[in-house]
Amino acid sequence: MERVEELRPAAGPNRVGAVQRFTWKSALPYRLTFDMTVTRVEPLSLIESTAAGELQGTGLWTLAQEGPAVQVRYDWNVRTTPPWMNTLAPVARPLFRWNHDVVMGWGFQGLKSLLRR
């Protein structure tokens, strides 16, 4: 991730209604920018949000206690909106998939680093 900007503070409890703009840098020479709106929070178990912009769809974090550990799952159901990307997708899919895997690896490393602090 390259940058996060707060566009609107939370309108309700648990940050519901908050909007942040994310700009993701990729391994390929492009960036994706999208706004995430927090739509639902169940403390210590669920965070749901919607994406709008160059990615559109939903994200859902679920957390579950498993003994002394916590299982964290993120379901990210989005589609791209840039016309150039959607036009190239049928032939560039392997390259886009590789790029996605690289970006997710960066995110994984970032989360590990954050959790170690």
C-alpha positions in Angstrom: 0.0 0.0 0.0 1.3 3.4 -0.8 -1.0 5.8 0.9 -4.2 6.0 3.1 -6.1 9.3 3.5 -9.0 9.9 5.9 -11.8 11.4 3.8 -14.6 11.3 6.3 -14.5 10.5 10.0 -16.9 7.9 11.5 -20.5 8.9 11.6 -21.5 6.2 14.0 -20.1 3.9 16.7 -17.1 1.6 15.9 -16.1 3.8 12.9 -19.2 2.9 10.9 -19.5 5.5 8.2 -15.8 6.3 8.1 -14.3 6.7 4.6 -10.7 6.3 3.7 -9.0 6.6 0.3 -6.4 3.9 -0.4 -3.8 4.0 -3.1 -2.0 0.7 -3.8 1.2 0.6 -5.6 1.8 -2.5 -7.7 4.8 -4.4 -9.0 3.7 -3.3 -12.5 3.8 0.4 -13.4 0.4 1.4 -12.2 -1.5 2.3 -9.0 -5.1 1.6 -8.0 -7.1 4.2 -5.9 -10.4 3.4 -4.2 -12.4 4.6 -1.3 -13.4 2.2 1.5 -16.6 3.0 3.6 -17.0 1.1 6.9 -20.6 -0.3 6.7 -20.8 -2.7 9.7 -18.7 -3.5 12.8 -19.4 -6.2 15.4 -16.6 -5.6 17.9 -14.0 -8.3 18.2 -15.6 -10.4 15.4 -16.4 -8.6 12.2 -15.6 -5.5 10.1 -17.4 -5.0 6.8 -16.8 -2.3 4.2 -17.5 -1.3 0.6 -15.0 -0.2 -2.0 -15.7 2.4 -4.7 -13.4 3.7 -7.4 -10.9 1.7 -9.4 -11.9 -1.3 -7.3 -15.6 -1.8 -6.5 -17.1 -4.4 -4.2 -17.0 -5.5 -0.6 -14.5 -6.5 2.1 -15.2 -8.6 5.2 -12.8 -9.2 8.0 -13.9 -11.9 10.4 -12.1 -12.8 13.6 -12.6 -15.9 15.7 -11.0 -17.0 18.9 -9.3 -20.4 18.6 -7.8 -21.3 22.0 -5.0 -18.8 22.7 -4.9 -17.7 19.1 -7.2 -15.6 16.9 -8.1 -16.7 13.4 -8.3 -13.7 11.0 -10.0 -14.1 7.6 -10.4 -11.4 4.9 -12.9 -12.0 2.1 -12.3 -9.4 -0.7 -14.9 -9.5 -3.4 -14.1 -6.7 -5.8 -13.8 -6.0 -9.5 -11.6 -3.6 -11.4 -13.1 -0.6 -13.1 -10.3 1.0 -15.2 -11.3 0.4 -18.9 -7.7 -0.3 -20.0 -7.3 -3.0 -17.3 -10.6 -4.7 -18.1 -9.8 -4.6 -21.8 -6.3 -6.2 -21.3 -7.5 -8.7 -18.7 -8.3 -11.6 -21.1 -4.7 -11.6 -22.4 -2.8 -10.2 -19.5 -4.5 -12.3 -16.8 -1.3 -14.3 -15.9 0.6 -11.0 -15.5 -2.1 -9.5 -13.4 -2.3 -12.6 -11.3 1.5 -12.5 -10.7 1.2 -8.8 -9.8 -1.7 -9.5 -7.4 0.4 -12.2 -5.7 3.4 -9.8 -5.3 1.2 -7.1 -3.8 -0.5 -9.6 -1.4 2.9 -10.8 -0.3 3.9 -7.2 0.5 0.8 -6.8 2.5 1.4 -10.1 4.4 5.0 -9.0 5.2 3.6 -5.6 6.4 1.0 -7.2 8.7 3.6 -9.6 10.1 5.9 -6.6 10.9 3.0 -4.7 12.4 2.0 -7.6 14.6 5.5 -8.1 15.9 5.6 -4.5 17.3 
